[in-house]
Amino acid sequence: MTKVNFYDKVNDGLLKFAVIIAKTDGKWVFCKHRERNTYEVPGGHREAGENLSLMR
């Protein structure tokens, strides 16, 4: 099983990918994957030089 940890602060250089979990008007936001018949949370790998900011 995958273990998930949550941090308030982290060194930006340690981040390899981002996962975005969002809720609006009391509903969770999911995206339909174009290659699978599934709905998933948005996310992806880090592009070279990309700044990943942690926002609340």
Buried (B, 14 or more C-beta within 10 A) or exposed (E): EEEEEEEEEEEEEEBEEBEEEEEEEEEEEEEEEEEEEEEEEEEEEEEEEEEBEEEE
